[in-house]
Amino acid sequence: LPAVVSVAIFTYAPLFGWWMAVSDYKLGKSIFQAPWAGFKYFEEFFTDTAGAGHVIVNTLVMNVAALVLGLVCALAFAIFLKEVRWSKFRRFVQSASFFPYFMSWVIIYAVIYALFSNDGAVNASLQSLGLIDKPLNILGNPSTSWGLIITVDVWNILGYNSVMFIAAIAGIPEEQYEAARIDGATRFHEMRYVTLPNLIPTLIVLLILGSGSIFNSYLDQFFIFTNTLNISTMEVFDYYIYRFGLKQGNFSYATAVGVVKTIVSLILLVGVNWIS
């Protein structure tokens, strides 16, 4: 019951605010007192090629790549972790991989900054080895933004996703492995023909769940990682909505963009579920 009440208050009740997307809302008045605007703000978003184009591309590229690579890496990580015979080391590695999931994006960015800033550890090491003449601007370079965010996302979610696969591995009947050994299967064959096929249903479920949030990003993550140099490749839907809604006060336009994001996410969720 508390979960249902929480979802009703924070997820469904705010849907009444969608009225702002079709009205000229001004701060200080009720949203239902705003004059009707029709689909003006939706048209404005889709005709704003300078804004909508790069926002859609950035969101899709980074989130789809992070979702797919994150699940594939977690799947491989769980399979290889199962093959570790030293139980204490296996538990330590699993716990260590889960730790980044609980770190705030402020702390994660502090770690990334210490490593990849102009005077960070990576640039200092490369310069001391004579491999580069001047520091690489990794954090402010648009050409490295996608790779940086995708890598950080995969690292951040690896432990969380692997827990699902580890639980699925624990549910595989031991008789399947015994039958494989009787047939002469090696440990690699057990991974390939027993463990992996049993994990495919879990992979599909996680893919379906993740597809519904492809257009959702961590605002605090992009708020920290985005700067004036890389905003062209780092601005995603949530940051775009924040910029127009809270920073510029254009609440109707920001709400319209949010509605578009929600509808597309719902279509993707139903579509992936149907394909699976």
N, C-alpha and C positions, 0 to 999 in steps of 0.2 A: 504493500500500500504506500509506504513512503516513496518508493521509486516511481510509482504511477503518479502520485501527486507532484513530485519533482519534475517529471517529464511534462505533465500537464501545464505547470506554471511557467517553466522556463523554455519549453519547446513549442507548445501549441498555443498558449495564450498570446505570445508575441506575434502570432500570425495576423491578429487584428491590425497590427501596425503596417501590414502590406497595403492598407488603404493609402498610405503616403505615396506609394509608387504611382498611383493614378490621380493624384491631387497635388495642388501647389501648396504644400505644407510650409508654414512659417512658425518658427520657434516662439513659444509663449501661448499658443492657442491649442485647443483640442484638435487632434488629427481629423476628427469627423466634421469639424467646422471649416476645413480647408476646401477651396473651390475645386471642382472637377477639372482634371487636366488630360484625361484620356491616356493614350499610350505615347504621349509626347516624350517622356523620359526614356522609354524603351527604344523608341526610334533614335533618340539622341545618342544612346549608347552604341547601337549597331551601326550608326552612320559615322561615329567618331572612330575612324580607322586608326588614327594615331594612338588612341587609348585602348579601345576594345581589342584590336588586333594583337598587340603584344601582350596584353593581360591574359587573353585566352591561350595563346601559344605558351607563354611562360608557365602558367598554371598546369596545363596539360603535360608539357614536357617533363617538368620537375616532379610532379606528383605521380604520373603514370610510371616513370622510370624508377622513382623511389619505391612505389608499391610493388612492381614486378621484381626488381632487383632485391628489395628487402625480403620478399617471400622466398625467392630462390636461394638467397644467401642463408636465410634462417633454416630452410629445408636442408641444405647441405651441412650447415653447422650442426643441426640436431642429429643427422645421420652419422657424421664423423664423431660427434661427442659420444654417441652410443658405443662406438668401437673402442673408446678409451677404457682400458681394463683397470686402471688405478682409480678407484672410486673417489678418494679424497681429492685428487687432482681434477677429476670430472666435475665434482660438486663445486670446487673453487672456480673453475672456468665458467660454469653456468651462472654462478652468482656474480662474477665479475662482468659477464656480458650483459646482465640485467641491470647493473648499476647505472649506466648512462640514461636509462629510461626515466629514472627518478630525478635526474639533474635538471635544474631550470635552464632555460635557453641563455640566461645571462651568464651562468657558470660555464656552459658549453662554449659560448662565444669567447669568454675569457681564455679558455684553453686554446681555441682555434687562433685567437689573436696572438697569444704567446708563441705559437708555433709558426704562423704564416704571415704575420705583419712584416713590414719592411725591415724592421730590426729584430724580427723574431728568430727563433732557434733554427728554422729551416734555412732562411736566407743567410743567417750568420754562418751556418755550417757549409753551405754551398760556396759562399764567398771565401771562407778560410781554405777550402779545398781548391780554389781557383777555377771552379766550374762555371761561375757567372761573374761578370764585372760589376753589375749593379743589382740591387734587390729586385725581386719579382713582386709586382703589385698584385698579389693573388686576391686579396679581399676587396679591391676596388676595380678589378679588371672584368668587364662584361663577358669576355670570352671564357673566363674560368668560373663564372658565377654558378652556372647550372651544375657543373661537375662538383663544385664545392658543396652545394646544398644537397645534392643527391647522395654524395658520400657521407655527409654528416647525418642525413636522415636514415640511411641504411645502418650506420653504426649505432645510432640512437635507438632504433626499434629492433635490432637484431635479437637481443635477449628476450624481449617481450614476445615476438613472433615465434622464437624457437621453443618457448614453453608449450605452445599449442602442439607443435610437432613432437616434442619429447613426450607429452601426455599421450599422443596418438601411438607413438612407438611402444609405450608401456602397455597399451591395450592390444598389441599384436599377440595372438596365441603363440606360445613357445613351441607348440607342435609343428607349426609351419617351418620354423628354423630347424627343428630336429629332422623333419622330413627332407629338407634341403641338404642337410649334412649326410643323411643316409644315401642320397643320390649323388654325393660327391661334390657338393657345392663348397667353394672357398668362401672366405669372409666377404670378398668383393662380390661374389655371386649372391650371397645372402642380402647384401645391401641393394643390389640391382634388381633381384627378382622377388624378394620378400618384403624388405623394409620400404623401398620406394613405392611400389604399387599400393601398399596399405596407407601411405601418406597422401596419395592423390586426392581422396575425398576431403581431407582436412585442408589441403591447398586450395581446392575449389571453394570451400566455404569461406576461407579467409579472403580469397579473391573477390567473392561476391560482396562480403562485408566492406572490403576496402574500396570497391568500385563506387559505392554510394558516396564516398567522401573524397573522390578524386579532385573535386573543385574546392575542397576545404583545406586550408593551410593554417599552420600555427602563426597567428598574427604576431605574437611576441618574437618568434624566430625571425620573421622577415622584417619586423620593425628594427631589430638589432643588426641584421646582416645587410640591410639595404642602405646605400648611401647615394650621394649625388652622382657618383661615377658609374655605378652599376645598376641604377634604377631601371634602365631600359630592358634588362634581362632578369631583374629580380622582382618586379612588381607583379603580384598575383592578385586574384580576385579580392581576398580579404584585405590586403593592404590598399588596394584601389578603393574599396568601399570605405575604409577608414579615412583615406586621404580626402575623399569628396564629402563624406558624411560628417566626421568629427572635426577635421581640420578646416574645411571650407564651408561647413554648415549647409551643404546642399543635400538635405536629408531625403527629399523625394527621389533625386537621381540615384543616390546611394542605395535606397530601398529597392528601386527598380532593378539595379544591378544584382542585388541580393536575391530578388525573386527569380531572375534569370538563372542565377547560379543554382538555386534550389531545384527548379524545374528540370534543368539539365542533369543534375545529380540524380534525381528520381528516375529519369528516363534511362540513365546509364545503369542504375541499380537493377531495374526491371529487365533491361536488355541483357545484361551479363547473366542474370539469374535464368533467363530463358535460354540463352546460348549454352549454359552449363548443363 
